[in-house]
Amino acid sequence: MASDSASGIAAPWAVIDSVSASRHLVSASAQAAAIVSEVAASSRAMVATGQPSPLTDELAGDLLPAARAIAEPLRAYGVFAAVVPPAADDTAAATLLRFLGRDPHWSA
């Protein structure tokens, strides 16, 4: 923690910076968890139960900016596959799934 050189007391901005960094990390982790959860739920719904995907275009649109921010480093660990090339008629959900390495029209 940074300190005020005159008094040796911890500088208040150091505490604020630390809290801000922690919140950012938690926020990024929560976004990653939400993305992974939605993609997994989408796959399970389509394959295991034959139901339509629970991933709506509205939710996909909300998750896409976070996916774009966090997906690349996670690809190296196999969390997400390579981007699937987009199609001209992709919905927001299809765009998100393709970006995360999933074929939105895949079936078992």
C-alpha positions in Angstrom: 0.0 0.0 0.0 1.3 3.5 -0.8 2.1 5.7 2.1 2.3 9.4 2.6 6.1 10.1 3.0 5.6 12.8 5.6 3.5 10.8 8.0 4.0 7.2 7.1 0.2 6.7 7.0 -1.3 4.7 4.1 -2.4 7.0 1.3 -6.2 6.8 0.9 -6.0 6.6 -2.9 -4.0 3.3 -2.5 -7.0 1.8 -0.7 -9.4 3.1 -3.4 -7.2 1.7 -6.2 -7.0 -1.7 -4.5 -10.8 -1.8 -4.0 -11.4 -0.7 -7.6 -9.0 -3.4 -8.9 -10.7 -6.1 -6.8 -14.2 -5.0 -8.1 -12.9 -5.1 -11.7 -11.5 -8.6 -11.2 -14.8 -9.8 -9.6 -16.8 -8.2 -12.4 -14.7 -9.9 -15.1 -14.9 -13.2 -13.3 -18.7 -12.9 -13.1 -18.9 -12.0 -16.7 -16.8 -15.0 -17.7 -18.9 -17.3 -15.5 -22.1 -16.0 -17.1 -20.8 -16.5 -20.6 -19.6 -20.0 -19.9 -22.8 -20.9 -18.1 -25.0 -19.6 -21.0 -23.1 -21.3 -23.7 -23.1 -24.6 -21.7 -26.9 -24.3 -21.1 -27.5 -23.6 -24.7 -25.6 -26.7 -25.7 -27.4 -28.9 -23.1 -30.8 -27.6 -24.1 -30.3 -28.2 -27.8 -28.6 -31.6 -27.5 -29.8 -33.3 -24.3 -33.4 -32.2 -24.3 -34.2 -31.2 -27.9 -35.5 -27.9 -26.6 -34.6 -24.5 -28.1 -31.7 -22.7 -26.7 -32.3 -20.5 -23.6 -29.8 -18.0 -25.0 -31.9 -15.1 -26.2 -30.7 -12.5 -28.6 -31.1 -9.9 -25.9 -28.9 -11.8 -23.4 -26.4 -12.6 -26.1 -26.2 -8.9 -27.0 -25.5 -8.1 -23.4 -22.8 -10.8 -23.1 -21.0 -10.2 -26.4 -18.9 -7.2 -25.2 -17.7 -9.2 -22.2 -17.0 -12.2 -24.4 -14.9 -10.1 -26.7 -13.0 -8.8 -23.8 -12.2 -12.1 -22.1 -12.4 -14.9 -24.7 -9.0 -14.7 -26.4 -6.8 -15.5 -23.3 -9.2 -18.4 -22.4 -8.9 -20.0 -25.8 -5.4 -21.0 -24.9 -6.8 -23.1 -22.0 -9.5 -24.8 -24.1 -12.4 -22.9 -22.5 -13.4 -21.6 -25.9 -12.6 -23.0 -29.3 -11.5 -21.0 -32.4 -14.0 -18.5 -33.8 -16.5 -20.2 -36.2 -16.9 -18.0 -39.3 -20.0 -15.9 -39.2 -23.0 -16.2 -41.5 -24.9 -13.3 -43.1 -28.1 -14.1 -41.3 -26.7 -14.6 -37.8 -28.7 -13.5 -34.9 -27.1 -12.0 -31.8 -27.1 -15.4 -30.1 -25.5 -17.0 -33.2 -22.9 -14.3 -33.3 -22.0 -14.9 -29.6 -21.9 -18.7 -30.0 -19.7 -18.5 -33.2 -17.4 -16.0 -31.4 -17.0 -18.6 -28.6 -16.2 -21.4 -31.0 -19.7 -23.0 -31.2 -21.7 -23.7 -34.3 -25.2 -22.3 -33.5 -26.8 -24.8 -35.9 -25.0 -27.9 -34.5 -27.2 -30.8 -33.5 -26.5 -34.3 -32.2 
